């Protein structure tokens, strides 16, 4: 039997994470203790109240039917969370749709709105799922570079009018992955005006909205005047509530857009397991307490890694939030992919090369804040020794 990939599969390059894992495993087999800063998978467990609720509901014999989507209880919890945390009013019946994790939503949303040949404005670097969704919709990505001179925010004025007029959607992510640039009301106001001018749907990925280290509060795109007229926000409980494996997220915003996504999702899945939804409600209802503890931990980790890398000669992208540090290593004679494998081999520290997120990520690496403070300090010490070794030998 002859088995062939579809032509569409050529749009999806093989992810590097499996190769990084294999290289890390080979190094671990030599007895080296790895420090894995590659995947943004939270190392902190969900709050005990959340785990207790999940366990209780999963024990019920009645908990194993289809949900067909988000429960009324879940949608009300999301609406209450947005009102408390960002002062955003949401209609739980019409302005929220559940997705099975933000990855699922991000990949499928372009299919609901884009026709072949439409442009989608996306950043470079950007989370890899954005390109996947754009390609599935047979749309064309137009990359907005994230440059230091623009505080690593897209320069909307640099987008040619002929591109903007053909664009159907803009995808943003603040704080970002891999570049942890922070949102501001001024920037979001520019986005709303741009979207209205060119009739562009805005999708803001708010996966890291609770990761801010300046004592402020979560900034929702939807809190910007006019935002619900032009767009939506997708948010996940994976990062802020350590529920990555539970695969539960939601899209909130424009009611007509949400309705169209509902039409698509009715053909894709039968909803998230109800005990997970019930546990998610407990998380959202106790967000202030849970995320305050999370930020206290990640604020310290962020400071240790940023300050430490600077001391050993790395150039760190300025940030005051997010789950990652994006930095230039000093050994620029190696490209970022080779450097990452060199670091695994010589130090046992696992990072992600910046170029997998786009051309503008070349010669950067992404480090996730997913180890405790002692291990982050050790990672910096090991990388400091690597800087003194002539790489490639």
Secondary structure as GFF3:
##gff-version 3
##sequence-region A 1 393
A	DSSP	three_ten_helix	7	11	.	.	.	ID=ss1
A	DSSP	alpha_helix	17	28	.	.	.	ID=ss2
A	DSSP	beta_strand	35	36	.	.	.	ID=ss3
A	DSSP	alpha_helix	48	58	.	.	.	ID=ss4
A	DSSP	three_ten_helix	61	63	.	.	.	ID=ss5
A	DSSP	alpha_helix	72	86	.	.	.	ID=ss6
A	DSSP	beta_strand	96	99	.	.	.	ID=ss7
A	DSSP	alpha_helix	102	113	.	.	.	ID=ss8
A	DSSP	beta_strand	119	124	.	.	.	ID=ss9
A	DSSP	alpha_helix	128	136	.	.	.	ID=ss10
A	DSSP	beta_strand	140	145	.	.	.	ID=ss11
A	DSSP	three_ten_helix	148	150	.	.	.	ID=ss12
A	DSSP	three_ten_helix	156	158	.	.	.	ID=ss13
A	DSSP	alpha_helix	161	166	.	.	.	ID=ss14
A	DSSP	beta_strand	167	173	.	.	.	ID=ss15
A	DSSP	alpha_helix	185	198	.	.	.	ID=ss16
A	DSSP	beta_strand	201	205	.	.	.	ID=ss17
A	DSSP	three_ten_helix	221	223	.	.	.	ID=ss18
A	DSSP	alpha_helix	227	230	.	.	.	ID=ss19
A	DSSP	beta_strand	231	236	.	.	.	ID=ss20
A	DSSP	three_ten_helix	244	246	.	.	.	ID=ss21
A	DSSP	beta_strand	249	253	.	.	.	ID=ss22
A	DSSP	alpha_helix	255	265	.	.	.	ID=ss23
A	DSSP	alpha_helix	274	285	.	.	.	ID=ss24
A	DSSP	alpha_helix	287	311	.	.	.	ID=ss25
A	DSSP	beta_strand	315	316	.	.	.	ID=ss26
A	DSSP	beta_strand	324	328	.	.	.	ID=ss27
A	DSSP	alpha_helix	336	347	.	.	.	ID=ss28
A	DSSP	beta_strand	349	350	.	.	.	ID=ss29
A	DSSP	beta_strand	352	353	.	.	.	ID=ss30
A	DSSP	three_ten_helix	354	357	.	.	.	ID=ss31
A	DSSP	three_ten_helix	359	361	.	.	.	ID=ss32
A	DSSP	beta_strand	364	368	.	.	.	ID=ss33
A	DSSP	alpha_helix	373	388	.	.	.	ID=ss34
###
